[in-house]
């Protein structure tokens, strides 16, 4: 397309590719201004009914006027090519700014305020974005955020009911990076294939706030299915556990946006914007409210499993009863029984704290007994198992061991498992050089030593 002319637009440079087509920088030869041209995939506008719905949505989006929304100038056709002419935004996406660590906390909150206000204005006009993500928000060189592609995400829905499952079906026909990049910002109802309304935008907006504050998205599994499951069912790690200077008031806004049930989120994004303005004043004044005592208590026990919470309650009750008995029964100041209680408490605490390590070692011991297993690594909560000629039974055994280990955990995130098979010699050596090696079968050790010796000078 570079060098070609579509109507009065001279195409100059490719800016990017996405699920809906390609985006180019062009010059409007009539007005002498730069524009962004989005060339739509033919299959997205080939169906007459789908095209009608898209045009209706795009026209409605073009009427929304807000400084934080990139304007749609025209929807046109030239030589059987359908394109959209939009405002050209000279800047960087939120994803790029986060990757380059160019967003400090005050800037992130300011961007959140402006983007939230723009989304609220669109919602008032009856327009739902459906694809809020860090790639769809750009910040100009002078610091003004712009939401891109308003009204265009409906192209990815093939049914009148805006089914999330139909959108997923379309997404799976694109390349993997685009799939994961979009899925990471979906709301639970989109992840489950249910209809999405403005509250879905609120959830995705919460993920955007989270990413700007924490430097990463909250849900990112090893596969698209893992990510969808995490979005729909798993709790979110608090931003305050990732970045220490995040005010609790900002955490509250993010939590409210990212509630799993739509009715528990902000029903109007202007309420979120109002709260963010308070956060901004806190940051500017340098005085922020502390975490309430009840929330601190929840934070201490938030990572406990149901089994861990039960044992923590029992142990706490027993130690408390013993302490009361010691204090009330030792009027002469005999501290011996008190020391015994403290020693018992320390012993139980150490066993409680080291439960994850014991379960890891138990998994390694039992998994290493499976003849197909050659190497086991454990690093940052994930087992990596190298297997030779594994069968379905091998996978079933390993998954059963992992499930049993996670059920016995008292606290922390559940452990995960990756099985690698068919490794060549170079991949095997690379695996053995990684941190966290827990088991290597004798034959694999000898092969690694011989290979290392043979590659020497």
N, C-alpha and C positions, 0 to 999 in steps of 0.2 A: 504493500500500500504506500510505502514511502515514495514521495515524488508525484503521486497521483492526485487528481483533483476530484472531489465529490461535491457537486453543485458549485458553491462559491468557497469551498474549503480546500486549501492546499495542504496536503499531509506532509509533515516534516520529520517526525521522530516517533518510534514506538516507545510508549511509556510503561506498558505492562500487559499481562494476560490474566484472565480469570475465568470463572465458570460461565460467564455470559458472552465472552468474546475478547477482543483486543482493544486496547486504548492507545490512541495516538495523540500527539500534540500537533495541532494544525493552525493555520492562519486564516481568519475570515477575511477574504480579499475585499469584501465590500466595506467592512468597518475597520479593517486594519488592526484587529486585536487577536491575541492568541486564544485558542479554544481547545477543549479536550473532546476528541471524537471517540465514541465507543461504537465499534463495529460489532453488531450483534450476530451471534451464530444463526445460520439459516434455519436450523431445526427449532429454534426457540420462537420464531415468529412465522413459521410455515403454516401452522394450523390457524384457520381464519378466526375461530372463536377465541383461541388463546391470544391471537394478535389483537383482537378487539378489546379484550380485558386489559391487556398490557397498555394499549394506547390510552384507554380510559384512566388507568392508574397513573401513567406517566403525565398525562395532562393535569390531573389533580395535583400531583407532586410539584409540577412546574408553577402552580399558583401559590405555593407556600413560600412566603418571603421572610427570611430570617438571616442575620449575618453569619450564623453558624451552619447554614445549609448551602451547599454548592448548587447554583441555579441550573435548571435545564432550559436551554435556549430553543432547541428545535428537535423534532423527530422527523427525519427525512429519508428519502430513498434516492439512489443513483446507481444505474446499471445493475439492478436487482440486488443491490446492497442496502440493507437497512441500518441506519446509524442514528445515534443520539448526539447532539451537540450540547456540551455542558461547559460551565465555567471552568477555566483552566486555573488550577491551584498550584502555585509555585512554592513547594515546601517539602516536608517529609511526613510520612505516615506515623501514627502513634507507635506502630510496631518498630519502625526504624529508630525512632527517638528512644524507645525503651532499650532496644538492642545496643544503642550507642551510649546509653546512660546519660542522656541529655535532659531528662525530666526530673527535677527535684520535686519535693513534696508540695511546696506552694504552687509550682507550675502545674503539677498534676491536678490539684484541686481546682485551679482556675480553669483548666481545660474541661474538667468535669462539669463545672458550673455552666459554661457556655454550651457544651454539647447537650447537657440535660435540658437547658432552656430551649434549644433548637428542637430536640425531640418532643418536648411538651407542646411546642407550637404546632408541630406536624400532627400530633395526636389530636389536638383540638380541631384540626381541619379534617379529621377522619382518616389520616394516612398513617399506616404502620410500616416501618422500615423492613423488618423481618430478617435483616442480615447485619446487625450492628457488630462490628469487630474492629480491631486496631488497624487493619488494612483499609477500612472504609472511613477512617477519620484522618484527615491531613491537617497539619499545622503549618500555616504560611510562615515565611521568613520573618515577618514582623509579629509572629506570635498569636495569630487568630486561627482557631480550629474551624474546619469545614467538614460537614458530614457529606459523604459521597453516596451516589447510587440510590437516592430516595425514590421509592416506588418501583425500582427495577427488580427487586428480589422476587416479585410475583412471577417473573418469567420462569423461575425455577419450580413453580407449582403448575402441574398439568391439569389439576381439577379445580372446579369452581369453589370447592370447600376449603381451599388452602391446606390440603393435607400435608403434614410434615413427612409422612412416609413417601409420598410422591416426590417431594423435594429431595429426600434422601436417595431415591432411585435415580434421579437425575445427577446428583452429586457423585454417585459411585461410577458414573461414566467419565468423570474427569480424573486428572492425575492425583496421586495419593497426597501430595503436599497440600493441594487445594482442599481435599476432603477433610484432612485433619485440621487445617487452618480454619475452616468454617465450622466444623463440628464442635470445636473447643469453645465456641461462643453461643451454642444453642441453649435454649431454655429446656427445662425438664419436659415440658409438654411437646416441644419440637422433637426432642430425643426419643420420645415415646410414640411419635407419629400422630400426635393430636393437633387439632386446629390451634393457631397462634393468633393472639390479639395484641393490643398495646402493652399488656403486662409481660408478654414475651420480650418485647423491646426493653422493658425495665430490668429483666434478669440479665440480658446481654449487656446492658449499660453497666450493671453491677460488676460483671466480669471485666469490662473495660476499666472501671475504677480500680478494681483489684490488680489488674496487670500494671497500671501506671504506678500504683503504690508499692507493689511487691516486686515488680520486675519480671513477673511470669504469670501465666494464666493458671487458674486454680485447678482446672481439670485437664489432664494430659496423660492419657493411658498409652500403653504400648501399641494399641491398635484402635481403630475407629470404634469398635464394639466396646472396648474397655473404657474409652472416653465417654461414650453415650451412657454406659451403666453408671459411671461415677457422677455424671451430671444429674441423672434421674434419681439416684438413691444414696450416694455417699455424702457425708458431711464435708464442709469446706474448712481447710486449715486456716485459722485466723491470720490476717495480714500482720498483726502485732507479733506473731511468733517468727515472722520472716524478716521484718524490718522494725527495729526497736523504736524509732522515733515517730511512729505512726500514732496520732492521737486516738484515744478510744472513741471519740465522737465520729471520726471517719470510719472506724471499724463498724460502728452501729449503722451508718448509712449503707455501707456495703452489705452487711448482713441482711438488712431489711430488703434491699434490692434482690438479693439472691436466695430468698426463701423458696423452698421447693414448691409450695402451693401458691398459685397465682393470687389468691385472695388475701394472702398474708404479706404480699409485697406492697410497695407504694402503688396506690391506684392512680395517682396523678404525679408525674415526675416533677411538677413544680414544688411539691412538698420535699422531695429529695434535694432540689436546688436550694430551697430555703435552709435546709439543714447543712448543706455544703458551705453556704455563705457564713454560717456560724463557725464551721470548722476553719474557714479561711481567717476569720477574725481571731480565733484562738491561736493559730500559727503565727499571725502577724504580731500579736501581743506577746507571744512567748509564754502565755499562761494557758495551759490546757487542763481540763478536768481529769482527775485520775480514774483508774478503773474501780468501780464499786466493789465492795468486799464480796458480795454474792457472786459477781462475775469472776473475781480472782479465784474463788472457791471452785467455780465451775471449770475454770481453766486448768486448775490443778488436777481435777479428776475427769477432764473432758476426754482424755485418751484411754480411759479404762474401758475394757470390754465388760460385758455383763457378768462374766465369771470373775473378773478382777474386782468389779464393784462389789460383788457379793462377799468375796473374801476380805476386801478392805473394810467393809462394814463389820464383819464378824471379828476380825483381828482388832479393829479399833474399839469395839464394844468390850472385848475381853481385857485389853490393856487398860481401858478406862476403868473398868470394874476393879481390876487389880490395884490400880493407882489409888482409887477411892478407899479400897480396903486397907492399903498400906498406910495412907495418910491418916485415916481415922483410927487405925489400930495400933499406931506407934506413937503414943503420947510421950514416951521417954526419949524420943529423938533417934531411935535405932534406924539407921539408913540402909542396913543390909538388905532387907526385903525390897526396898526401893531400887537398889542397884540391880537386883535380880530381874525386876520387872523391866528396867531400862535395857539390860543385856538381852533379854528375850525380845524386846521391841526391835533392837538393832539387828538381831539375827533374822527376825521375820522380814524386816525391811530389806535387808540384803537379798534374801531369797526372792522377795517380791520384785525388786529392781532387776535382778539377774535372770528372771524367768525367760526373757527372750533369748538370751545366750544359751540357756539350757535346751530350749526347744530347737534352736538352730543346730546344736550339736546332736540332738536326738534325730533330727531329720537327716543329717549327714551320715550318721551311723547306719540308719535303716536304708537310706537311698544307696549307699555304697555297697550294700549287699545285693543289689540288683545287677546282674551280670553285664547288662548292656551299658551301664553307667561307667564312664571312664574318668571323668573329672567333675568336681563340684566346687563352685565358687560361691561365696556369700559376701555381697558388698551393698551397703546402703539399703538394706531390707530386701534385697532380691537375690534369689538363688539362680545361678546359671549352671545348668547341667549339660555336659557334653556326653552324648551317647552314640554308640555304634550299633547300627541296624536295629533301632528301637521298634517295637511293635506297639499296637494299640494298648496291649496289656501294660507295657512299660509306662506309657503316659498315664494310664489309669492309676497305677501304683503310685507314681510320683505325685499326681494331683491329690490322691487320697492322703498321702503323708503330709502334704502341705496343708490340706484342710484340717487334719487332725492337729497339726502344730498350731495353726491359727486359732483353733477353738480353745486350746489350752493357754493361750496368751492371757496375761492379766492386764496389760496396758500397751499403748503404742499402735502404730499402723500395722495392718496385717501384712505378712510377708508375701512376696510374689515369686513367680517361677518362670524361667525361660529355658526351654530345652533346645539345644543345638545339635544337629546330627549331620553326618557326612562331612566333617571338617577335614580339610587337607592338612599336610604337614605344617605349612606356614601358619595356618589358622590355629592349629593346636599349640604351637610354640607361643603365638601371640596370647592365647588364652592363659597359658601357664605363667606368662609374665604380668598378668593383671593382678591387682590387689585382691585379697580375700580368698586365696586358694585354700580349701579345706580338705580336699581329698583328690589324690591322683592314683590311679591303678598302677601297679608295679610295671606292667608292660609299657604303659604310656610314659612313666618316669625314665625307664631305660632308653626308650626311643628318643625322648627329648635330650637326654645326656649325650647319646651317640650323635644326634643331629648337631648339637652344639659343638661337640668335639670335632666333627667333620667339617664344620664351617670355619674353624679357627685357622690361623696362619700356618 
